[in-house]
Each structure stands twice: as C-alpha cells, then as structure tokens.
Amino acid sequence: MPTGAADPSSNGRAPYEGERSVGQLFAAATADLSSLVHDEIALAKAEIKTDVKRGAAGSIFFVVAGVIGLAGIPMASIAIAFFFHWLGVPLGWSFAISFALHVFVAALVGFVAVRIFKKVTKPERTIEGVQKTAEVLKNARPRPATQEEIDRGLGRIP
C-alpha cells in the first residue's frame, strides 16, 4: 500500500473505537440478507403447508363424492327404484327418480368440496416479502472498486 494514500473506506481518517470496517459491514449485510432469504423460505413453507392441508381436505370430499356417486349407485338406486315402484310409480319412473336423488347427493358433496378448495390461497405474505426484497436489491448500488482493490483481487498486491 503506498504511503500517504487514504483508505477509501474510512475517508482518510482513523476509525473510531467501536466502528466496524467495510469488511465487517459487508459480512453483516451478507448475513442479514441470508437470514432474510431463510425467513422468506420459512414463511413460504408455513403458508403452503396450510394450503396443502386445505387441498387435502377438499380432495377427501371429492373422493367421498366419487364413492357415493359410483359405488352407491348400483345398490341404492335399485332399492330406491323398487321402493317407488312399491308406492305405485311405474318402474321406469322409479329408476329415474332414484338416479336423480343420487345425482343430488353427489352434487351436494361436490359443492362442499368446491367451497373448501376456494379457501386455498396463494402465499400472499411471502410474495409481498419477496417483492420488497427484490425492490431493495434493485435499488442497491455497490460502490466502484478502487484500483488497489482490483490489484489485490488480481493478486498483484500481496
């Protein structure tokens, strides 16, 4: 280092006791940025975990609707149709009424599933936090490197 050259990080003055060097400030900023990224990831995981649980609950209701709609049709439809026929309704109309009742029950369970799925949302807080972080990083401008720092990086100065 040439004598009489001012340290660009201190503007030519000796650092006060308790002040941090540029390297320490950079390390602290890097650690803070790393911590911010880790926190954003943790927030995303928490929000997505909640939505996955809601999605699983909605899926269970769709499965129940499918079981009722498919496996219950052959057994319940015949029983209901013969019940209406026993009441005096012609056999063809009895089967039509039985079918309509099963479609109604399946639609009701499907409606419940759709309501549960509509509660699934995108991770709003995570998106907002990532956008703010990106905005801060876009506006961050590093100071230009000095010739001495360039030379040190190239290995010209020990």
Secondary structure, 3 states (H helix, E strand, C coil): CCCCCCCCCCCCCCCCCCCCCHHHHHHHHHHHHHHHHHHHHHHHHHHHHHHHHHHHHHHHHHHHHHHHHHCHHHHHHHHHHHHHHHCCCCHHHHHHHHHHHHHHHHHHHHHHHHHHHHCCCCCHHHHHHHHHHHHHHHHCCCCCCCHHHHHHHHCCCC
